Amino acid sequence: MRAMTPDTHRFPPTLALRALAVAALAWAPPGQAAPAAMPPADADTDLLLFLLAALFWVVAHVWTLLVVWAEARASGVQASAKTREAVHGQ
């Protein structure tokens, strides 16, 4: 087995892989060997995917803001406790 090449991060193609690809393409009907030039558009699916992406974006950003706020609040409480300690000499 040959080592991975650092520029592509994958194994170089081997003779067995090429033979398998040639056999699969020869066995498959011509319609399945090549993708369609333009897949059919489905407006409902596009809208659903857009809304799901928007929902994910909103949830991820609200969660991030919540975590940042909670950490700032927690570190503020710790900082004020340390400040009180320094002022009172404890």
NORGIBEL-V562302 format. One record per residue. N is the residue number from 0. PSI is psi in radians with two decimals (none if undefined). Layout:
n,psi
N,PSI
N,PSI
This chain:
n,psi
0,2.27
1,2.75
2,2.81
3,2.55
4,2.40
5,-0.42
6,-0.44
7,-0.27
8,0.59
9,2.87
10,2.47
11,2.64
12,2.47
13,2.97
14,-0.68
15,-0.69
16,-0.74
17,-0.71
18,-0.70
19,-0.74
20,-0.72
21,-0.75
22,-0.71
23,-0.72
24,-0.58
25,-0.56
26,-0.59
27,2.55
28,2.75
29,-0.56
30,-0.43
31,-0.21
32,-0.52
33,2.49
34,2.77
35,2.62
36,-0.84
37,2.04
38,2.63
39,2.40
40,2.45
41,1.85
42,-0.64
43,-0.73
44,-0.71
45,-0.75
46,-0.73
47,-0.79
48,-0.67
49,-0.77
50,-0.66
51,-0.70
52,-0.72
53,-0.73
54,-0.76
55,-0.74
56,-0.79
57,-0.82
58,-0.75
59,-0.72
60,-0.64
61,-0.73
62,-0.75
63,-0.78
64,-0.67
65,-0.75
66,-0.76
67,-0.74
68,-0.77
69,-0.70
70,-0.65
71,-0.70
72,-0.75
73,-0.73
74,-0.51
75,-0.68
76,-0.75
77,-0.70
78,-0.73
79,-0.57
80,-0.71
81,-0.63
82,-0.77
83,-0.66
84,-0.77
85,-0.66
86,-0.72
87,-0.09
88,0.54
89,none
